[in-house]
């Protein structure tokens, strides 16, 4: 798994449907053509390039590819959960 994950700004989205065409493995469409992100988890490494392409193709920039914080942040959250 990569540390990358997709994020969608539903207010900015105009339902152009390009993202779903470019990344059908992770993006479905609702009845009105707006994207629905599958499971919201991290992307498998083999889909990162496709996700980048889908985010770049979004005419309204509503789809973004975000990288999860580095291991230092992971240790903080693990420590907080243990307390």
URTA-V115824 format. One record per pair of residues at least 24 apart in sequence whose ideal C-beta (glycine too) atoms are under 7 Angstrom apart, sorted by the first residue. I is the first residue (numbers start at 1). GAP is how many residues later the second one is. If there is no record, write none. Layout:
{{I	GAP} {I	GAP}}
This chain:
{{1	41} {1	43} {1	44} {2	40} {2	41} {2	42} {2	43} {2	46} {3	39} {3	64} {3	65} {4	38} {4	39} {4	44} {4	47} {4	61} {4	62} {4	63} {5	35} {5	36} {5	37} {5	38} {5	61} {5	63} {6	31} {6	37} {6	45} {6	57} {6	59} {7	57} {7	59} {8	27} {8	29} {8	54} {8	55} {9	53} {12	48} {12	49} {12	50} {13	47} {13	49} {14	46} {16	43} {18	39} {18	40} {19	35} {19	39} {19	44} {22	28} {22	31} {22	32} {22	35} {23	24} {23	27} {23	28} {23	31} {27	27} {42	26}}
